[in-house]
């Protein structure tokens, strides 16, 4: 008979125990259950999803396809890779598909980083990236971001500490701020070629032309650059989990070696191909986004709230106490995102919904205790 030693405990690697689980926006069903609110009357303004829903072309493509769910999907995503290569005018070998751009980011981390290796990134960077680096035991070099914008000079100053991977989100999440394309190009041109740069462009489609970099050209110039994009935001396919990376063949081939098999469903592949060509839907998305952004910024200014200028589909807003403010909005069937996990307890991130949802938010804001709204310096 085997005897269990009462002192036996499971031990974990030292870099795993400090991990904080990624905290997503509250699901509509969860709030409906807790507050006993009709789910149809809840507005989710927390996860930067498309308020128009999915691309109609994607829905039509799915309806027309008889998908056999007993079969594994195409592991190589052949048709989607071909469509993306044509869309971006790059070789098919440069395209890496993932279950959302977050999975491509995680695969990049798993490819480049390991215990003892270093990664450099800006303060307030996307938590999923930070967690991915922590999972492999990498050392973190965090560059301050006092103005909520990636400080490229400060980031370059840590190159002598020999990071293996540099992460930049443009625009940033949760800040919404973006970089000047010329400054970003200058930065890339100075980075030693043995250091990989991951440029996260999840919100690329929302950038105005003046701030929209020709990052595909940069990939052609720099074999140490990978850019990641997603169908979750502007294309409205968050629930299908589909994204991709673009890098020169050497780097892309290494990413494919660590990518888990069959992570992208056939449904996601079909929808993404159709959504990529749905320019009318994308134009409508950007139009509604701009309308709601103007409405929200006007309303915030009128009520004395501080917010960051954003080139995305969300705003970072100082509300005094992010958690308390979030709970107050939930009573009105409105879900926003507190960002205390980013070290910003006074702030919330508000996704840009439909204009009527912005007006609902104003009505709820006007019931919130005024002394909870204050400008808290970092």
ABEGO torsion letter per residue (X at the ends): XBBBBAABBBBBBAAAAABBBBBBBBBAAAAAAAAGBBAAABBBAAAGBBAAEBBAAAAAAAAABBBBAABBBBAAGAAAAAAAAAAAGBBAAABBBBBEAAAAAAAAAAAABBBGBBBBBBBGBBAAAAAAAAAAGBBBBBBBBAAGBBBAAAAAAAAAAGBABBBBBOBBOAAGBBBBAAAAAAAAAABBAABBBBBBAAAAAABBAAABBBAAAAAAABAABBBBBBAABAAGAAAAGBBBBBBBAAAAAAAAAABBBGABBAAAAAAAAAAAABAAAAAAAAAAAAAAAAAAAAAAAAAGBBBBBBABABBBBBAGBAAAAAAAAAAAGBBBBBAAAAGBAABBBBBBBBAAAAAAAAAAAAABBAAABBBBBX
